């Protein structure tokens, strides 16, 4: 009897471990990717040109030669990615899981090749309700419908592109989904007097909020699906806690943004359409931000702010072949100037305005691209040709009182990218 008891006690930890293994599990997936890049001119980009936004403006030397009219190439593997899918026992009557994803993109240009966190979240799934907490895509980036470009920019600056720490609740109502998200900022930050920082949102004491409503219908037998959604986003920032004259301040700048999207899929082809109209979109890797509207107190240095309006749209169409796919993308974004008129001298130029914004000297940007994707088992080869044009203000006096550009000069860049993937 004692021997049996000792035997049971010796193997009890192993029995518990076996049960734990049955309850918990992790599966690793990902891909190795290398991108060959060629640009016809210098560009505004991230990570040595890998994440392209738009071409740089002309920079004329004393002879009138454009310094930025220089072609370049690069070969990078920093988008190589590792994903971990974690499953566990039921919790509070819900299926529990977690997800973690990283890549070698780095967090800054100086940190290129560094391993960085992309996603890390816990998810509880009930029959009709889902609770998610952690870092994930900003809800304005719709994971069910986004550009299928080979380029890592994924349609930026036309498509909102950001990942945020968040709490997200999704309620399924049959064919309808209602999604509420509260967010902070980490890698994709608002900008202000000290540059990009999460402190502006943190000091507002209010998380960014998003409400999304979508309708989805799927007919698997016919190979058809339809997705339609609308989204509203609110954000409040405190750009500084101390004025330039040394006085305490808590002046806020608040903004609203709206988006709508449509996806129609048939067996041979998929069509996606997205539209955005909003304020202070800098943290979404888009044009926009805010500006100083006026100095409200010259003694203390207190200022008031006004957000910059941005409008964008994109269309993506591609075939659905398993081995071969052909796709085209087109995007357009427009700088609509500030909401309020800025109080500046009667004869003024750009130097009289203070912008905390991306592309405040750009009137509009547009892009067209075409891609071909070849899949063979776990291997993929994907060439893409992309043409992006940016319209820059001609000089410092090419602005009105709303910061809108009245006279612009366009520059364009051709990019060829060849992506090689191996999935695992």
N, C-alpha and C positions, 0 to 999 in steps of 0.2 A: 504493500500500500504506500509506504514511504517512497519507494523507488518510482512508482507511478506518479506520485505527487511531484517529486523532484523533476521527473521527465517533463511533466506538464508545465511546471514553472520555467524550465529551461527553454522550452519552445514557445511560450506565450508571447514573447516579443516578436518572434518570427511570424506568428499567426497574425498579430496586430499589424506588422509591416505588410504582410500579404494583403490584408483587408484595405490598408491605406493605399497600396498600389492600385487596387481595383477602383478605389474612389477617386484618386488623383491621377492625372496623366498630362504629359506635355509632348507635343509634336513640333518639330522644327521644320520650317520651310524657308524659302527665299530664292535669291538668284545672284549670280555673278554677272555683272554687266560692264562692258567697256564701250565708250562713246568716242568716235572720231569726229572732230568738229573742224569746220572751215568757215570763216567769216570774211566778207568782202571789205569790211571796215571795222574800226574800233566800236565797241558796244558798251552800254551800261549793263553790268552783269554781276553775278555772284559766283565765287569759287572758280577763279581763273577762266571765266567765260562759260562755265557749264550751264548755269542758270541765266539765260538771256532775257532781258526785258525789252530793250529797244536800242537803236543805234545812237552813238554819241553825236552831239551837235558839231557843226563845223568849228574848227579852231585854226584860223588863218595866221600864217607866219608873215614877216615883213614883205615877203615876195608874193603873198596872196595864195600860197600853197596850203591846202588843208592838211594839218598834221594828223587828223584822225582818219584820213582816207588811206588807211593801211590795212591790208589783209593780214590774217593770222590763222593759225591752226593749233589744235591741241588734241591730245589723246589721254583720256582719264577713265579710271575705274572706280571712282569714289561713290557711285550710286549703288554699288554692291550691297545687298541687303540681307538681313537675317530676321526671321519672324518666329515667335514661339506662341503656339496655341495651347492654353492650359485649361484643363477641365477638372471639375471637382464635384463633391456630393451636393445634393440639393440643399438649399439654404432658405429658410422661411417660406417653404413651398415653391421655390423658384429654382430653375436650372442655373447653377453658378459656373462661371468661366472667367478667364483673364487672358490678356493678350499683351505681348511686348514686341516691339519692332525697333530695330536700329540699323544704321548704315554708316559708311565711312565718309560722309559729306562734311563733317566738322560743324562747329557752331559759328565760326567766323572764318574769314579768308585766311587769317594767320593759323587757324586750326585745321586747315584742309588735310584730309586723310584721317582725321580724328574720328573715333566712333561716337556717334551722337544718338540720343533718344529721339525717335519719331513718335511712336505711340506706346502708351502703357496705361491700360485701364482694366477695371473689374466690371463684370456685367452680370446682372441678375435678370433672368427671363421668366416671367410668368406667362400665363396663357395669352393675355392681351396687353400686358404692361412690361416694359423693359426699363431697367434702371442701370445707368452707366456712370461711373466716376473714374476720372483719370485724364490722361492727355490723349486727345483725338482730334480729328479734323474739325475745323470751325464749321458750324452748321450751314454757312453760306456756300461751303464746298460740298456739293451733293454727291455722295459716294455712288449713288445709283445712276448718276448721269453727269459725267465730266468729259472734257476733251481727251480723245485717245491718241494724242500726239506722241511721237517718239521723243521729242525734246522734253527735258525734265521740267521746263517751265509750265507744262500742262495748261497752256493757254493764258498764262499771266502776261501782261497786266489786265487782261480782259475778264478772266475768271478769278474770283476771290480765292486766294491761296494762303492758308494759315492753319496751324495746329495750335490748340489751346488746352491747358488744364481746365476741366469742366465737370459739371454735374448735368446729366441729360436724362430726361424722362420721356419715353415714347409710349403713347397710348394708341393701340390699334382699335379702330372702330369699323371693322369690316374691310371695305375697300379704301377706307380713309385712315390716315395716320396724323396724329397731333403730337408735335415734338417741342418740348420746352427745354432750353439750355441756359445755364448760368456759367460764365467763364471768367478766368483771369488771363494774364498774358505771360509768356515765357520767351520762346525763341522769336516769335513774330510780335513785335512791340510797336506801340505808338511812338511818335517822335515829339520832341519839344526842345526847350532851352538847353538841356544837357545832352541832346541827341536821343537816339532810340533807347527807351527804357520802359520797364514795367511799372515804375513808381508812379507815373501819371494816373494810371488806372487804379492802382492800389490806394493812392491817397484820396481818391474820390469816395472810397468806402462803399462803393456800389459795384457789383460785378457787371460785366457786359451781359446783356440778355438777348435771347433770340427766340422767336416763336415761328414755327414752321407748320404748314398745313399742306398735305399732299393726298392726291387720289391716285391709286394704282390698280390696273386691271391686267390680268395675264391669262392667256389661252395657250397652254403648253402644247396641246395637240396641234393647233394651227401655227404655232411658233410666233404668236403675236403678243405684244405687250404695249401698254400705254401708261405713261407716268406724267402727272401734271402737279406742280406745286408752287406755293407762294411762301415768302419768308420775310419777316420784319426783324430788324436788329437795332438795339439801343446801346449806346456807350457814353459814359461821362468821364471826363478827365480833369485833373487838377494839374496844370502845366508847371506851376512853381509854388513853393511855400514861402518864398522870400522875394520881394521885388528887387530891382536893380539898385534901389536907394536904401535897401536894408530893412524894409518894413514887412511884417508878416502879411500873407495873402492866402486866400483859399478860393480864388475865382475859378469857376468851372467852365468847361466847354463841352456841351452835350450834342449828340448827333443821332440821327435816325437814318437807316438804310433799308431799302426794299429790293427784293429779287423775285423773279419768277422763272420757271424752267419747264421744259416739255421734252419728253422722250417718246419716240414712236419706233417700235421694233417689229420688223417682219423677218421671215426666214432669210431672205437674201440681203437685207440692208437695214441699217439703223440710222435714225435721224435724231439729233439732239440740238436743242435751242435754249439759250439762257440770256436773260436780261437783268441789268443791275442799274439802280438809280439811288445814290446815297451820298452821305456826308462823311468826311474824315476817314477815307478808306486806305490810308497809308499802311496800317497794320495788316491789311489784306493783300499786300504786295501789288497794290494798284496805284494809279494816280490819285492824288488828293492828300488832305490833311487839314490844317487850319492856319489862320493868320491872325496877327494883332489888328483888331479893328480900330482901336483908338487908345490913347492914354487918358484914362478917366480921372486921374489925380496926379498932377505934375509934381506935387510935393513928395508923396509917398512912392510914386512910380507905378501905381496901380494901372493895369491895362485890362481891356475887354477883348474877347476873341470872337472870331466868326469862322465857321467851318467852310471848307471848299467842297463844292458839289462835283460829283463825278458820275458820268453815265457810260455804260458799256454794254456790249452785246456780242455774242458769238454763236456760230453755227458749226456743227461737226457732223459729217456724213461718212459712213464707212460700210463696206460689205462685211458679211459674217462668215466667210469661209473659214474652215478649220486650218487649212494649210496656207492659203493665200488670202490676204486682205488688202484692200485699197481704201484709203481714206483721204478726205480733204477737210481743212479747217479754215475758217475765216473769222476774224475778230476786229472790233472797232471800239475805241474808247475816247471820250471827249472831256476836256477840262471845262466845266461850266462856270468857273469863277466862284467867288465867295457869296454866301447867303446875304450878307449885309455889305453896304457900301463902306469902304475904308476911309477914315478921316485922314487925308494926306494933303500936302500943299496943292494949290491950284495948278501949278506947273510941276509935275512930278514924273518920276520914272521908277523902275523896279527897285532901285536902291532905297526908296522911301517906304517900301513895304517890308514887313517881317513875316516870312512864311515858315511854318513848320510843316513841310509838305513834300511829297515826292512829285517831281515833274511840274513844279509851279511855273516853269518857263516853257512848258509844252502845251500846245493847243489841242492836238489829237494824235493818236497812234492807231495804225491799222496793220493787220497781218494776214497773209494768205500762206497756206502750206499744203503740201501734198506728200503722202507717205505710202510706202509699200511694205507689207509685213509678210515674211516667210517663216512658217513654223514647221519644224521637223522634230517630232518628239519633244525633248526637253530643250532643244536648241531653237533660237530665233535670230534672224538677221532682218534689220529694218532700216532702210534708207529713207531720208526725209529731206525735202527742199523747202526752205522757209524764207519768205520775203517780208521784212518789217520796215515800216516807214514811220518816222516821227516828225511832227511839224513844230519847230522851235521858234520862239519869238525872235524877230530879226535884230532887235536892239533893246536897250533898257527903257525906251519910251513907247514900246509896242504893247502897252497895257492900259486898261481903263480903271475906274475907281473900284471895280469889283475884282481886279486882278485877272480879268479876261484878256486874252491875247488878241490884239486887233490886226497884227501883221506878222505872218509867219513864213518861215522858209523850211522846206522839207528835205530830209536826208533819208536814204534807204540802205538797208543791209541785206545781202543774200547770205543765208546760212545753209550749208550742207552738213547733215549729221548722219552718221552710220552707227547704228546701235547693234551690239552683239550681246545676246543673253544666253545664260544657261540656268535653267530652273531646277530646283531640287526640293 
